Amino acid sequence: MRVIWLPQAQKQLRQTAKYIHREFGQKVRNDFIRDVQHANMLLSDNPYIGSVEQLLADRSLKYRSYVVNRLNKIVYFINEDHVEVTDLWDVRREPQKLAQRV
């Protein structure tokens, strides 16, 4: 199944990668990008691998989330023939504010 990152998710990915590079260096940034690419591959092969996202359970779409690493998770939903990634969440932030972005 194809995985499509929506503009908001792409923006968060760029911002997160930039922050990691600035604060922790190129190696940690590369590790993060590798983790995201691996998660992308897993979602492509098995879109139901992520848990139903409880913060978004009241929405009409059934959002799921997949933990990329201990600090970030991918929020997505499954369409008929593809997965749409709607956001990349830093799990240390206020959950309700993150939910408002989706």
OpenMM code with the backbone's topology and positions (N, CA, C; nanometers):
from openmm import Vec3, app, unit

residues = "MET ARG VAL ILE TRP LEU PRO GLN ALA GLN LYS GLN LEU ARG GLN THR ALA LYS TYR ILE HIS ARG GLU PHE GLY GLN LYS VAL ARG ASN ASP PHE ILE ARG ASP VAL GLN HIS ALA ASN MET LEU LEU SER ASP ASN PRO TYR ILE GLY SER VAL GLU GLN LEU LEU ALA ASP ARG SER LEU LYS TYR ARG SER TYR VAL VAL ASN ARG LEU ASN LYS ILE VAL TYR PHE ILE ASN GLU ASP HIS VAL GLU VAL THR ASP LEU TRP ASP VAL ARG ARG GLU PRO GLN LYS LEU ALA GLN ARG VAL".split()
positions = [
    Vec3(0.0849, -0.1171, 0.0000),
    Vec3(0.0000, 0.0000, 0.0000),
    Vec3(0.0896, 0.1237, 0.0000),
    Vec3(0.0515, 0.2222, -0.0734),
    Vec3(0.1292, 0.3460, -0.0822),
    Vec3(0.1058, 0.4331, 0.0414),
    Vec3(0.2100, 0.4999, 0.0894),
    Vec3(0.2013, 0.5903, 0.2042),
    Vec3(0.2210, 0.7332, 0.1530),
    Vec3(0.1229, 0.8191, 0.1806),
    Vec3(0.1269, 0.9583, 0.1371),
    Vec3(0.1350, 1.0476, 0.2608),
    Vec3(0.2361, 1.1335, 0.2630),
    Vec3(0.2493, 1.2300, 0.3722),
    Vec3(0.1817, 1.3598, 0.3300),
    Vec3(0.0794, 1.4003, 0.4053),
    Vec3(0.0099, 1.5252, 0.3764),
    Vec3(0.0990, 1.6438, 0.4148),
    Vec3(0.0694, 1.7629, 0.3610),
    Vec3(0.1570, 1.8790, 0.3847),
    Vec3(0.1891, 1.9069, 0.5314),
    Vec3(0.0909, 1.8975, 0.6203),
    Vec3(0.1155, 1.9219, 0.7631),
    Vec3(0.2178, 1.8223, 0.8173),
    Vec3(0.2050, 1.6974, 0.7779),
    Vec3(0.2977, 1.5938, 0.8247),
    Vec3(0.4376, 1.6174, 0.7681),
    Vec3(0.4457, 1.6559, 0.6418),
    Vec3(0.5755, 1.6864, 0.5802),
    Vec3(0.6431, 1.8022, 0.6524),
    Vec3(0.5650, 1.9032, 0.6853),
    Vec3(0.6176, 2.0198, 0.7569),
    Vec3(0.6724, 1.9792, 0.8940),
    Vec3(0.5962, 1.8986, 0.9674),
    Vec3(0.6410, 1.8535, 1.0989),
    Vec3(0.7662, 1.7680, 1.0886),
    Vec3(0.7735, 1.6849, 0.9869),
    Vec3(0.8918, 1.6011, 0.9664),
    Vec3(1.0150, 1.6873, 0.9419),
    Vec3(1.0012, 1.7873, 0.8543),
    Vec3(1.1144, 1.8782, 0.8273),
    Vec3(1.1562, 1.9536, 0.9523),
    Vec3(1.0577, 2.0066, 1.0253),
    Vec3(1.0884, 2.0830, 1.1465),
    Vec3(1.1551, 1.9950, 1.2523),
    Vec3(1.1070, 1.8756, 1.2683),
    Vec3(1.1641, 1.7851, 1.3675),
    Vec3(1.3059, 1.7461, 1.3295),
    Vec3(1.3274, 1.7134, 1.2033),
    Vec3(1.4622, 1.6768, 1.1565),
    Vec3(1.5585, 1.7939, 1.1738),
    Vec3(1.5125, 1.9141, 1.1444),
    Vec3(1.5967, 2.0330, 1.1594),
    Vec3(1.6327, 2.0557, 1.3064),
    Vec3(1.5333, 2.0423, 1.3944),
    Vec3(1.5568, 2.0587, 1.5373),
    Vec3(1.6574, 1.9553, 1.5879),
    Vec3(1.6389, 1.8296, 1.5501),
    Vec3(1.7291, 1.7233, 1.5940),
    Vec3(1.8709, 1.7506, 1.5459),
    Vec3(1.8838, 1.7939, 1.4220),
    Vec3(2.0169, 1.8239, 1.3687),
    Vec3(2.0840, 1.9370, 1.4468),
    Vec3(2.0073, 2.0422, 1.4727),
    Vec3(2.0604, 2.1584, 1.5442),
    Vec3(2.1002, 2.1242, 1.6876),
    Vec3(2.0184, 2.0457, 1.7560),
    Vec3(2.0413, 2.0170, 1.8974),
    Vec3(2.1323, 1.8965, 1.9229),
    Vec3(2.1285, 1.7969, 1.8327),
    Vec3(2.1967, 1.6712, 1.8614),
    Vec3(2.2948, 1.6256, 1.7539),
    Vec3(2.2943, 1.6923, 1.6395),
    Vec3(2.3924, 1.6607, 1.5363),
    Vec3(2.3398, 1.5738, 1.4234),
    Vec3(2.4249, 1.5591, 1.3236),
    Vec3(2.3896, 1.4900, 1.2000),
    Vec3(2.3597, 1.3416, 1.2218),
    Vec3(2.4377, 1.2748, 1.3044),
    Vec3(2.4172, 1.1314, 1.3246),
    Vec3(2.2787, 1.1023, 1.3832),
    Vec3(2.2399, 1.1774, 1.4840),
    Vec3(2.1093, 1.1557, 1.5472),
    Vec3(1.9980, 1.1890, 1.4483),
    Vec3(2.0178, 1.2945, 1.3687),
    Vec3(1.9201, 1.3290, 1.2655),
    Vec3(1.9077, 1.2150, 1.1651),
    Vec3(2.0192, 1.1598, 1.1208),
    Vec3(2.0161, 1.0490, 1.0256),
    Vec3(1.9460, 0.9269, 1.0846),
    Vec3(1.9694, 0.8998, 1.2126),
    Vec3(1.9019, 0.7890, 1.2802),
    Vec3(1.7504, 0.8118, 1.2815),
    Vec3(1.7101, 0.9346, 1.3089),
    Vec3(1.5683, 0.9694, 1.3099),
    Vec3(1.5062, 0.9480, 1.1716),
    Vec3(1.5714, 0.9973, 1.0687),
    Vec3(1.5213, 0.9810, 0.9322),
    Vec3(1.5120, 0.8322, 0.8966),
    Vec3(1.6110, 0.7551, 0.9354),
    Vec3(1.6089, 0.6112, 0.9110),
    Vec3(1.4895, 0.5460, 0.9819),
    Vec3(1.4628, 0.5878, 1.1059),
    Vec3(1.3485, 0.5348, 1.1806),
    Vec3(1.2163, 0.5677, 1.1112),
    Vec3(1.2045, 0.6893, 1.0601),
    Vec3(1.0825, 0.7303, 0.9891),
    Vec3(1.0670, 0.6493, 0.8605),
    Vec3(1.1753, 0.6305, 0.7875),
    Vec3(1.1694, 0.5514, 0.6647),
    Vec3(1.1296, 0.4068, 0.6941),
    Vec3(1.1816, 0.3528, 0.8021),
    Vec3(1.1456, 0.2169, 0.8422),
    Vec3(0.9960, 0.2095, 0.8775),
    Vec3(0.9484, 0.3081, 0.9514),
    Vec3(0.8061, 0.3136, 0.9874),
    Vec3(0.7205, 0.3235, 0.8616),
    Vec3(0.7654, 0.4020, 0.7652),
    Vec3(0.6941, 0.4158, 0.6376),
    Vec3(0.6806, 0.2799, 0.5686),
    Vec3(0.7898, 0.2049, 0.5669),
    Vec3(0.7906, 0.0735, 0.5047),
    Vec3(0.6937, -0.0210, 0.5778),
    Vec3(0.6965, -0.0176, 0.7112),
    Vec3(0.6067, -0.1022, 0.7892),
    Vec3(0.4603, -0.0671, 0.7640),
    Vec3(0.4302, 0.0621, 0.7592),
    Vec3(0.2927, 0.1057, 0.7322),
    Vec3(0.2488, 0.0647, 0.5922),
    Vec3(0.3398, 0.0696, 0.4993),
    Vec3(0.3094, 0.0293, 0.3628),
    Vec3(0.2747, -0.1196, 0.3563),
    Vec3(0.3503, -0.2007, 0.4290),
    Vec3(0.3294, -0.3456, 0.4287),
    Vec3(0.2106, -0.3885, 0.5146),
    Vec3(0.1888, -0.3176, 0.6250),
    Vec3(0.0821, -0.3552, 0.7176),
    Vec3(0.0223, -0.2284, 0.7802),
    Vec3(-0.0724, -0.1651, 0.7125),
    Vec3(-0.1265, -0.0378, 0.7614),
    Vec3(-0.1977, -0.0453, 0.8962),
    Vec3(-0.2367, -0.1644, 0.9380),
    Vec3(-0.3069, -0.1791, 1.0664),
    Vec3(-0.2115, -0.2020, 1.1827),
    Vec3(-0.0834, -0.1838, 1.1590),
    Vec3(0.0173, -0.2051, 1.2627),
    Vec3(0.0035, -0.1037, 1.3770),
    Vec3(-0.0417, 0.0167, 1.3462),
    Vec3(-0.0563, 0.1205, 1.4483),
    Vec3(-0.1835, 0.1030, 1.5296),
    Vec3(-0.1827, 0.1632, 1.6469),
    Vec3(-0.2994, 0.1592, 1.7362),
    Vec3(-0.3994, 0.2667, 1.6964),
    Vec3(-0.5255, 0.2423, 1.7291),
    Vec3(-0.6264, 0.3458, 1.7103),
    Vec3(-0.5894, 0.4614, 1.8027),
    Vec3(-0.5864, 0.5833, 1.7494),
    Vec3(-0.5464, 0.7007, 1.8276),
    Vec3(-0.6656, 0.7485, 1.9101),
    Vec3(-0.6583, 0.7267, 2.0409),
    Vec3(-0.7688, 0.7569, 2.1304),
    Vec3(-0.8037, 0.9050, 2.1359),
    Vec3(-0.7047, 0.9909, 2.1200),
    Vec3(-0.7319, 1.1353, 2.1231),
    Vec3(-0.8166, 1.1806, 2.0045),
    Vec3(-0.8221, 1.0994, 1.8994),
    Vec3(-0.8961, 1.1357, 1.7791),
    Vec3(-1.0125, 1.0401, 1.7541),
    Vec3(-1.0523, 0.9654, 1.8561),
    Vec3(-1.1563, 0.8637, 1.8414),
    Vec3(-1.2926, 0.9226, 1.8057),
    Vec3(-1.3157, 1.0492, 1.8366),
    Vec3(-1.4453, 1.1115, 1.8087),
    Vec3(-1.4568, 1.1619, 1.6647),
    Vec3(-1.3526, 1.1494, 1.5860),
    Vec3(-1.3523, 1.1974, 1.4479),
    Vec3(-1.4218, 1.0978, 1.3552),
    Vec3(-1.4636, 1.1469, 1.2403),
    Vec3(-1.5304, 1.0582, 1.1440),
    Vec3(-1.4332, 0.9577, 1.0821),
    Vec3(-1.3075, 0.9980, 1.0637),
    Vec3(-1.2059, 0.9054, 1.0142),
    Vec3(-1.1477, 0.8276, 1.1318),
    Vec3(-1.1065, 0.7065, 1.1062),
    Vec3(-1.0466, 0.6242, 1.2116),
    Vec3(-0.8951, 0.6449, 1.2075),
    Vec3(-0.8473, 0.7362, 1.2900),
    Vec3(-0.7044, 0.7669, 1.2952),
    Vec3(-0.6305, 0.6609, 1.3756),
    Vec3(-0.5125, 0.6315, 1.3301),
    Vec3(-0.4244, 0.5376, 1.3978),
    Vec3(-0.2917, 0.6086, 1.4212),
    Vec3(-0.2094, 0.5525, 1.5094),
    Vec3(-0.0764, 0.6095, 1.5310),
    Vec3(0.0252, 0.4969, 1.5443),
    Vec3(0.1440, 0.5268, 1.4974),
    Vec3(0.2539, 0.4319, 1.5051),
    Vec3(0.3732, 0.5031, 1.5680),
    Vec3(0.4279, 0.4449, 1.6729),
    Vec3(0.5409, 0.5056, 1.7441),
    Vec3(0.6681, 0.4827, 1.6635),
    Vec3(0.7308, 0.5928, 1.6222),
    Vec3(0.8541, 0.5878, 1.5430),
    Vec3(0.9731, 0.5618, 1.6344),
    Vec3(0.9769, 0.6356, 1.7425),
    Vec3(1.0811, 0.6201, 1.8446),
    Vec3(1.0203, 0.6661, 1.9764),
    Vec3(1.0977, 0.6745, 2.0792),
    Vec3(1.0386, 0.7057, 2.2102),
    Vec3(0.9819, 0.8469, 2.2207),
    Vec3(1.0096, 0.9331, 2.1231),
    Vec3(0.9639, 1.0717, 2.1299),
    Vec3(0.8654, 1.1122, 2.0204),
    Vec3(0.8486, 1.0293, 1.9177),
    Vec3(0.7658, 1.0690, 1.8040),
    Vec3(0.6755, 0.9561, 1.7583),
    Vec3(0.5562, 0.9973, 1.7121),
    Vec3(0.4677, 0.8993, 1.6524),
    Vec3(0.4009, 0.9582, 1.5287),
    Vec3(0.3742, 0.8713, 1.4347),
    Vec3(0.3085, 0.9071, 1.3100),
    Vec3(0.1587, 0.8875, 1.3284),
    Vec3(0.0808, 0.9887, 1.2919),
    Vec3(-0.0647, 0.9807, 1.2986),
    Vec3(-0.1144, 0.9692, 1.1553),
    Vec3(-0.2016, 0.8719, 1.1303),
    Vec3(-0.2448, 0.8449, 0.9939),
    Vec3(-0.3836, 0.7828, 0.9914),
    Vec3(-0.4395, 0.7751, 0.8715),
    Vec3(-0.5610, 0.6979, 0.8514),
    Vec3(-0.5460, 0.6181, 0.7226),
    Vec3(-0.6278, 0.5169, 0.7102),
    Vec3(-0.6184, 0.4255, 0.5970),
    Vec3(-0.7312, 0.4555, 0.4994),
    Vec3(-0.6931, 0.4810, 0.3758),
    Vec3(-0.7878, 0.4963, 0.2671),
    Vec3(-0.7990, 0.3624, 0.1963),
    Vec3(-0.8800, 0.3539, 0.0958),
    Vec3(-0.8988, 0.2271, 0.0253),
    Vec3(-0.7686, 0.1692, -0.0280),
    Vec3(-0.6883, 0.2534, -0.0931),
    Vec3(-0.5689, 0.2016, -0.1595),
    Vec3(-0.4387, 0.2649, -0.1120),
    Vec3(-0.4457, 0.3461, -0.0069),
    Vec3(-0.3245, 0.4089, 0.0450),
    Vec3(-0.3418, 0.4510, 0.1909),
    Vec3(-0.2294, 0.4849, 0.2510),
    Vec3(-0.2249, 0.5360, 0.3882),
    Vec3(-0.1949, 0.6847, 0.3785),
    Vec3(-0.2679, 0.7674, 0.4518),
    Vec3(-0.2422, 0.9116, 0.4550),
    Vec3(-0.1896, 0.9499, 0.5928),
    Vec3(-0.0654, 0.9954, 0.5955),
    Vec3(-0.0041, 1.0429, 0.7193),
    Vec3(-0.0462, 1.1881, 0.7363),
    Vec3(-0.1139, 1.2155, 0.8480),
    Vec3(-0.1650, 1.3505, 0.8706),
    Vec3(-0.0754, 1.4354, 0.9598),
    Vec3(0.0056, 1.3701, 1.0441),
    Vec3(0.0893, 1.4481, 1.1348),
    Vec3(0.2002, 1.3608, 1.1937),
    Vec3(0.3002, 1.4270, 1.2446),
    Vec3(0.4077, 1.3647, 1.3210),
    Vec3(0.4060, 1.4331, 1.4567),
    Vec3(0.3766, 1.3585, 1.5610),
    Vec3(0.3625, 1.4153, 1.6943),
    Vec3(0.4852, 1.3907, 1.7793),
    Vec3(0.5258, 1.4957, 1.8491),
    Vec3(0.6251, 1.4845, 1.9550),
    Vec3(0.5453, 1.4488, 2.0801),
    Vec3(0.5635, 1.3301, 2.1328),
    Vec3(0.4795, 1.2813, 2.2416),
    Vec3(0.5006, 1.3550, 2.3731),
    Vec3(0.5996, 1.4418, 2.3791),
    Vec3(0.6230, 1.5187, 2.5023),
    Vec3(0.5335, 1.6416, 2.5087),
    Vec3(0.4711, 1.6762, 2.3990),
    Vec3(0.3878, 1.7964, 2.3951),
    Vec3(0.2475, 1.7689, 2.4465),
    Vec3(0.1728, 1.8753, 2.4705),
    Vec3(0.0363, 1.8663, 2.5212),
    Vec3(-0.0522, 1.7912, 2.4204),
    Vec3(-0.1051, 1.6757, 2.4585),
    Vec3(-0.1823, 1.5931, 2.3645),
    Vec3(-0.3035, 1.6635, 2.3029),
    Vec3(-0.3756, 1.7394, 2.3807),
    Vec3(-0.4953, 1.8049, 2.3283),
    Vec3(-0.4611, 1.9072, 2.2199),
    Vec3(-0.3501, 1.9778, 2.2357),
    Vec3(-0.3075, 2.0738, 2.1340),
    Vec3(-0.2663, 2.0025, 2.0052),
    Vec3(-0.2009, 1.8885, 2.0205),
    Vec3(-0.1640, 1.8101, 1.9025),
    Vec3(-0.2878, 1.7612, 1.8294),
    Vec3(-0.3877, 1.7174, 1.9039),
    Vec3(-0.5108, 1.6666, 1.8439),
    Vec3(-0.5839, 1.7751, 1.7658),
    Vec3(-0.5712, 1.8990, 1.8084),
    Vec3(-0.6376, 2.0095, 1.7385),
    Vec3(-0.5783, 2.0341, 1.6004),
    Vec3(-0.4541, 1.9943, 1.5789),
    Vec3(-0.3899, 2.0146, 1.4483),
    Vec3(-0.4452, 1.9223, 1.3416),
    Vec3(-0.4991, 1.8100, 1.3833),
    Vec3(-0.5473, 1.7101, 1.2852),
    Vec3(-0.6885, 1.7425, 1.2439),
] * unit.nanometer
topology = app.Topology()
chain = topology.addChain("A")
for resn in residues:
    res = topology.addResidue(resn, chain)
    for name in ("N", "CA", "C"):
        topology.addAtom(name, app.Element.getBySymbol(name[0]), res)
